[in-house]
Amino acid sequence: MSEIMRLRARIEEEIEAMKRAMNGFAVVASHEAITHHYERLDACLEQLAGRVGEQAAIETLIAELEARL
């Protein structure tokens, strides 16, 4: 799996984890848990931007968020 595909998969996983935290069994996720997922998304975004450029990385993240939230 290419590095870009691996980063996209991590972005998908983080978005799904955030979605489960906000809508799962726990009615309200802790601020710390949500912050943790946003920080991990930011790290993925930075790594992806280093490989495909900032604009393409942002567009990828937006597309993943729109598809999953």
N, C-alpha and C positions, 0 to 999 in steps of 0.2 A: 504494500500500500504506500503510495507516495506521501510525502510529508504534508502536502496540501490536503489530500483526502483525509489524513489522520486528524489534522486540525479541524476540518469541517465536521468530522465525526464527533470530536470533543465538543465543538460548539453545539451540535445537536443534542448531545448527552446533557450538557449543562442547562440548555433550555428546557429539556424534558424534566430534569430534576427540579428546576425552578417551578415549572408548571405543577408538578406533583406536590411540591411543598406548599404552594398557594391553594391548590384545589383538592388535595388528597384527604386522608383521614383527619389530619389536624386541620381544624378550621382556619387557623392563622399560623403561619410559619414565623419563626423568630426573625427578628431583624438581622441578627448575626448570620443565620442560615442563608437568607436571601442575599445579603451583602457578600458572603463567601462565594456564591454562584456568580454574582456580577463581577467579582474580582477575577475569578477563573475565566469568565468570558473575555474580560479585558486582556488577560494574558494570552489567550488564544488569538484574539484580534491583533495584538501586537506582533505575534509570531507570523500570522498569516500576512499581515501588511509587509513584513520583511521579505516575503517570498513573492507576493503578487502585487504589491503596491497598496497604499493606504485606501485609495478610492475603491478598488476592487474588493478589499477586505471588508470595508464598511458596507458595501452593497451586498456582499455575501451574508454578513451578519443580519442585516435588515431583512433579507429574503428568508433566512432561517427563522427569525423571530415572527415574521408575518405568517409563515407556513405552520408554525407550531403553537402560537399563542392565540 
